[in-house]
Amino acid sequence: MPIVIRGTPAFSANVLEGDVIVKINGADVIDPKGFTDQLTRFAGQPVELSIIRGSEPLVIRVTLNSNPPGVQ
């Protein structure tokens, strides 16, 4: 399970460990590669993350890093 690292945009936007990101800007997150592709596509831009926290759906707005860690 991925963790949320202190100092990252996700941490600043209050994304918590255990949250499940299901969409980025309305596009489904299907698998880890697709998630990485979306991070690259939207790098440096503000996005809406649709997440599930426990059983509650939430939308969190966050501006992604320009160069996401681990993304080439």
N, C-alpha and C positions, 0 to 999 in steps of 0.2 A: 504494500500500500504506500503510495507516495506521501511524503510529509510536506508540510508548509514551512519554508525556511524564512527565518527572521530577516527582515530587510528587503524582502522581495515584494513586488506589487501585490501578489496574492495575500501575503501576510498583512500588508498595509490595508487591504480591502476587507480584512477579517474573514478570509477563506480559512476554514478550520480543518485540521486533520480529521478524516472521516467523511468530509463533504464529498459528494459525487458530482462531478461536472458532467452534465448531460448535453449541453449545447454551448457553443460560442457564437455570439451574434446570430442566433437562431438556427445555426447549422449543427446537426447532431454530431456528438462525439461518439464514434463507433468503436475505436480501438486506440492503443497507444500511438501507433504510427499516424493515424488520422489526427489525433490530438496534437502531436508534434508538428504536423503539416499546417494545422490551423494556427498554432503559435507563431510559426514562421510567416504565414500569410498576413497575419494581423500585427506583426512585431512593431512596437512603438506606437500603436494606435489604441484609443479607448475602445473597449469592447464590453458587451454584456455577457456575463456567465450565468447560465441557468444551472442551478445546482439543486441537489436534494440533500437536506440536512436532517438526519433522522428520517421522519416521514413527511417533512415540510418542504415544498418547493420554494425556492428563493431566486431572485435575480440580483446579482451583484455587478456593479459597474467598476471597471478597473482599466488602467492604462498599462499595457504590457511593456516589458523591457524591449528595447530596440534589438538586442541580441540575446534571445532567451538562452540560458545555460543549457548545455547539452545538445543544442540545435546547431547543426553545421550549415 
